[in-house]
């Protein structure tokens, strides 16, 4: 059925769901009790769309068609400009280096920040960015968590929020959140192709297409301006001073999360040099906040702040009692520092933009935080950072899952890849294991018929070759051991993701077996040397041709090793570690281990790389 857009609403009943026709007014009032409770930015059409789970309500489609337009009764027939996979291929073409650490091969006479300004001008965003009322956050670790806390706090305070973070774990749309939700595929494609075509039409020999992160940054500004967000929370990608996001000229407030030694190939080999890059987001006389830093870093931050007359405040970690009995939604003791930084940034933003003294003065000195702040801190989300996933697929039947709702295969995912973040990850994992151990003992006492499970801690590890595993692995082992947590086995596995390709959430390579496992064998030998000394490692099995034979038997996890090596399929195998041929086969093998060994509870720490964490999450969701 085709309907002219000028036709009155009562003549287009066929285009409107019956539920909406009969209950549109009653539904809105039941949902919010009063229309006045709706946030100022959310009109009736948008509210109905969200409440009914529609991408666009028929009302809005009619209005947006304009005079003389035509509307199809089935909105699914509305064509998109291109497929999502085509957009991913286009994004992949913007990757200018094959591996992390390589130099980008961008030609042209303009410097990076000059190009960014030109891209924004082409898209008509140069002046509009100032209206976004931005919170800009840099740091080595914790900046993503801080941004997520900020977004949730301000959304719970009634503002329309935009959040730009990196990297994504499963799908590129995770980088762009509006009102707490990843941007829809339909809206993403609309904004993506709009930016893509405008930039393509204005290319020259001196101004090529932007590399991937620069394109994603200008796309974020396009999305947030178009979606008319009240606040944009922008996470710095790399460094600060020369980061693509630093085209922001007048943020409302800036934040620097915890600093450490990472990206030294780009930022420098001392903490002072790294701090100098991060402080590059400071703007003259614009308030800034940071957490406790090591003296070398703090001295640089204070010096840069003084040069620009920036009022810089150091924020102590939140005290648990200020949460009024609630828990932070992001796990780990380190999150109290990130939460405190977010609280300070949001308070400053509120005072500078809406003069919200009435909200903040309700906060008593010794009492808990304002209610919107508490709700935000208790509901913020950020995947792949201290995230726990209970795998239901490992249960042999549904009744088994009912008996043990948590399951016997548990994945603890954290993309730690620097020495400092690895230590934080190890502390979080150790605490989680101990807590799980205590709750399991309580469960077994209360359920006398259930047999005690034998818990095994397993490491699933990979890291980029620009990282230093000789620092990461010992830090992980030592920190866990200090809490009495020891890994039964370590599995070294290649990631599925390719550095030079952007893929969608649904795409998994058909060629799941890596052609080259030399890096994984090197990691394994390093692990064995840490545990058993140099004499433990003699063989190099990295040239095995039949990769499927690398999978150990499912009994591999059962016993504790009494020797360094053993024979398996005629090959010499380490008893405390294994190189796995692929990630999909590893997940399947872990599930088989738990199914075939009912006495086991397997706790898998996935760490070393956000790419690895994202790949595991992708497989667990399938």
Secondary structure, DSSP 8 states (H G I E B T S, - for coil): -EEETTS-GGG-GGGS-HHHHHHHHHHHHHHHSSGGGS-TT--HHHHHHHHHT-SS-HHHHHHHH-TT-EEESSGGGS--SS-HHHHHHHHHTT---SSTTS-----SSS-HHHHHHHHHHHTT-TTGGGGG-EEEEE-SBSHHHHHHHHHHHHHHTT--EEEE-S--SS-GGGGEEETTEE--HHHHHHHHHHHHHHHHHT--SSS----HHHHHHHHHHHHHHHTT-SEEEEE-SSSSTTSGGGG--S-SEEEE-B--S--HHHH-SSHHHHHHHHGGG--TT--EEEE---HHHHHHHHHHHHHTT--EEEE----GGGGTT---SS-STTHHHHHHHHHHHHHHHHHHHT--HHHHTTS-SSS---HHHHHHHHH---TTSSEEEE-GGGSSSHHHHHHSTT-SEEEEE----SHHHHHHHHHHHHHHHHHHHHHHHHHHHH-TTS---EEEEEEEE---TTS-HHHHHHHHHHHHHHTT---SEEEEE--S--TT----TT---S--S-S--HHHHHHHHHHHHHHH-GGG-----TT-S-GGGGS--GGGGTS--SSSEEEETTEEEESSEEEES-HHHHHHHHHHHHHH-TTEEEEEEEES-HHHHHHHHHHHH-
